[in-house]
């Protein structure tokens, strides 16, 4: 790959740290392929087909809406995600004033065994966390996220 075009291209598959390498190596995909995921893919598609796209979409939107409404009640929360379900789907991004995103991630993982991730950048003003409310997430788990964020807000 010509060096003069590398800064205008993005890898189609990226893993952790891909953007820290400034050479053509950042376009290489490294790591172990997840064979169990490939083996189970057909069954997962069949399972979701039985449930149906419309029911899955309703469930995901219900969970995301519940999360967003609950977050708005917590002092210091700033939503980075639209309330319009057509603009956000099952992803909700937010930040909490006075609390680092990593602290939110670690607290929810340690206290509730809930895994979320950090997102955004300081420069863009979007640094925060992202919660995914997929079909397999329970309403109780969404409530645990809200409980944990409220605790952190109250103790910030």
Buried (B, 14 or more C-beta within 10 A) or exposed (E): EEEEEEEEEEEEEEEEEBEEEEEEEBBEEEEEEEEEEEEEEEEEEEEEEEEEEEEBBEBBBBBBBBBBEBBEEBEBBBBBBEEEBEEBBBBBBBBBEEBBBEBBBEBBEEEBEBEBEBBBEEEEEEBBBBBBBEBEBEEEBBBBBBBBBBBBBEEE
